Amino acid sequence: MAVTNKWAKKTADNGRVDLHCHTTASDGMFAPAEVVRKGQAAGLTAIAITDHDTVAGVAEAAEEGERLGITVVPGIEISTYAEGADIHVLGYFTANDNELWQERLSSLRGVRGNRNVLIVEKLRSLGIAIAWSDVEGIANERRPADGTKGKSIGRPHIAEALIRKGIVATMGEAFDRYLAAGAAAYVEMPKVHPVEALRWIKEAGGAGVIAHPGLYGRDALVKELIAAGADGIEVYHPDHGAESEQRYLELANRQGIIATGGSDYHGERNGESYHGAIGSRYAPPDTIRALLDKLLQRNGTV
């Protein structure tokens, strides 16, 4: 079905499309407008803002995209849990003025906030002199200037606090020693199942995509999520090798779902890039059109 809505002229079919970028609305280093400018400087024609459990950065990014002539896709990355692992689900083109959708996201951020406080308490029990105010202060340094609500604080903020205090030297060391699953200060938090996150995204009018499946080592689960209604799978990602990308591309083609991709850009902390540089991985050029066609078929509008 041809795209006939307001996004018809913004599908960037002939350009480079990065569909996975984070801003200061969650744990990125740069404000939404700045991320869009960096995307343009990197040669992108379209960029998706996919902050963790929040859409607070989308409006600012979209405004800057209009000014610069670069397409900004409204997105999100939802934290979920299944089979003993953190699983992330990307959502695109959700109706962000939907009250139920916003209530659900608010509940996710509440859980995330409680978990972060417990991590700090666990670090203190290990003899590390860190306070929640240290973490919150780092997050507030990069809070959008307009004070937009919906800011999501994450483990990278805690990692940066550990670096500033000289406890660790790098982000990687912070996660390996303290913050990653199974590390000394890791705290599991109750999360929704990825199938539920996919349902939430669809009920908000959006398209749901399985994020960076190569990080999970659970291809059977990935296939279950596709069967449960995932619209796509993130094939191209900085943490996927060529073999993984080929495997997931073949899976997407076999299952008739959309192959997406992006850099998972967060910016650089202390000279260290978290995942990839903006535009370092990108989606096939017709991906936005494919997502929109999927939504038009399902919803009749976007």
Disulfide bonds with the S-S distance in Angstrom:
none
